[in-house]
Amino acid sequence: MTKKFEKYFRLFLAFYQTIGGLIGIYFAFSMGLRSYFSHFIIHTIVLFLFVFSVYCGLILFKNKVINYKPTLINQYFQSIKILILGYGYEYYTGFICRIGFTDTPDIKLFFETKLVYSTRAFVYSNDVNYEISLIINIIPVILILLIYKIQTLKLIKI
């Protein structure tokens, strides 16, 4: 890996985070005020996560090779989905490639890819729900591993 790879990787990551965050902000505001105010705290946290994603992308666009720490935090937030008995956490922007398991009525292992956005960070179901799921988003995990690999080659500082 060379400095040129780091530059293109940084620009890709900046674009990915910025566009994903902007799409998320758009859809978060398009939900309507009634929905927003009914779950004000949750929607505020979701909006913060999307704004943080845009912030991380803009830092990388400014050629800040020493500012990968916010990007790592953003990718950690997007790497896992947990759902236990109707309550859970999920947050993602852009392209997802997930692998995981769920136990709705039977234990199922699955692999899924799609281009999506998330308008929520916390999941709550009013229905009686005994589902337990653990899902890993592979894209952020790969990005995290690449950032650490580039850092070990002394091309960036975290």
C-alpha positions in Angstrom: 0.0 0.0 0.0 1.3 3.4 -0.9 0.5 7.0 -0.2 -1.6 7.1 -3.4 -3.8 4.2 -2.1 -4.2 6.1 1.2 -5.3 9.2 -0.7 -7.9 7.4 -2.8 -9.1 5.4 0.2 -9.5 8.6 2.2 -11.4 10.3 -0.6 -13.7 7.2 -1.0 -14.3 7.1 2.7 -15.0 10.8 2.9 -17.5 10.6 0.0 -19.1 7.4 1.5 -19.6 9.0 4.9 -20.7 12.4 3.7 -23.3 11.2 1.1 -24.6 8.5 3.6 -25.0 11.2 6.3 -26.7 13.7 4.0 -29.1 11.0 2.8 -29.8 10.0 6.4 -30.4 13.7 7.4 -32.8 14.1 4.4 -34.9 11.1 5.4 -34.8 11.9 9.1 -36.4 15.3 8.3 -38.8 13.9 5.8 -40.5 11.7 8.5 -42.6 14.7 9.6 -42.8 16.7 12.7 -45.4 14.6 14.5 -43.2 11.5 14.3 -40.2 13.6 15.2 -41.7 15.1 18.4 -43.3 11.8 19.5 -39.8 10.3 19.9 -37.8 13.5 20.3 -34.8 12.1 22.1 -34.4 9.1 19.8 -34.7 11.2 16.7 -32.3 13.7 18.0 -29.7 11.0 18.6 -30.3 9.6 15.1 -29.9 13.1 13.6 -26.7 13.6 15.6 -25.3 10.3 14.2 -26.0 11.4 10.6 -24.5 14.9 11.2 -21.5 13.1 12.8 -21.1 11.0 9.7 -21.1 14.1 7.5 -18.5 15.7 9.9 -16.3 12.7 9.6 -16.4 12.8 5.8 -15.7 16.5 5.6 -12.6 16.1 7.9 -11.3 13.5 5.5 -12.0 15.7 2.4 -9.9 18.4 4.0 -6.8 16.1 3.6 -6.5 15.5 7.3 -4.6 12.2 7.3 -4.2 12.4 11.1 -8.0 12.6 11.8 -9.1 9.1 11.2 -10.3 8.7 14.8 -13.8 10.2 14.2 -14.2 7.9 11.2 -13.3 4.9 13.3 -15.9 5.9 15.9 -18.5 6.3 13.1 -17.7 2.9 11.6 -17.8 1.2 15.1 -21.3 2.6 15.5 -22.4 1.1 12.2 -20.8 -2.3 12.6 -23.4 -4.1 14.8 -27.2 -4.5 15.2 -28.6 -6.0 18.4 -32.2 -6.8 19.0 -33.3 -8.4 22.3 -37.0 -8.9 23.1 -38.3 -6.0 21.1 -35.6 -3.5 22.1 -32.4 -2.9 20.1 -29.8 -0.8 18.4 -29.1 -0.4 14.7 -27.5 2.4 12.7 -26.1 2.4 9.2 -25.6 4.5 6.2 -24.9 3.6 2.6 -24.2 0.1 1.4 -24.6 -2.7 3.9 -23.4 -6.3 3.8 -24.6 -8.1 6.9 -24.2 -11.5 8.4 -25.9 -12.6 11.5 -28.4 -14.8 13.3 -31.9 -14.4 14.5 -34.1 -16.8 16.5 -37.6 -16.0 15.2 -39.3 -19.0 15.7 -36.3 -21.0 14.5 -32.6 -20.0 14.6 -31.7 -18.6 11.2 -28.3 -17.6 9.9 -28.4 -15.2 7.1 -26.3 -13.0 4.7 -27.8 -9.8 3.3 -26.6 -7.0 1.1 -28.4 -3.8 0.1 -28.1 -0.1 -0.4 -30.0 1.5 2.5 -30.2 4.2 5.0 -31.3 4.1 8.6 -33.7 6.6 10.2 -33.3 5.1 13.6 -30.7 4.1 16.1 -32.9 2.4 18.7 -35.5 -0.1 17.9 -38.6 -0.6 20.0 -41.6 -2.8 19.3 -45.0 -2.5 21.0 -45.8 -6.1 20.0 -44.8 -9.0 22.1 -41.6 -9.9 20.5 -39.3 -12.6 21.7 -36.7 -12.1 18.9 -33.1 -12.1 19.7 -30.8 -11.0 16.9 -27.1 -10.3 16.5 -26.1 -8.9 13.1 -22.6 -7.8 12.0 -22.3 -5.3 9.2 -19.2 -6.4 7.2 -18.6 -3.1 5.3 -17.6 -1.1 8.4 -15.6 -4.0 9.8 -13.6 -4.1 6.5 -13.1 -0.3 6.6 -11.9 -0.4 10.2 -9.4 -3.2 9.4 -8.1 -1.2 6.4 -7.7 2.0 8.5 -5.6 0.0 11.0 -3.6 -1.7 8.2 -2.8 1.7 6.7 -1.9 3.0 10.1 0.5 0.1 10.7 2.3 1.0 7.5 2.9 4.5 8.9 0.9 6.2 6.2 -1.6 7.7 8.7 -1.8 8.4 12.4 -4.9 7.6 14.4 
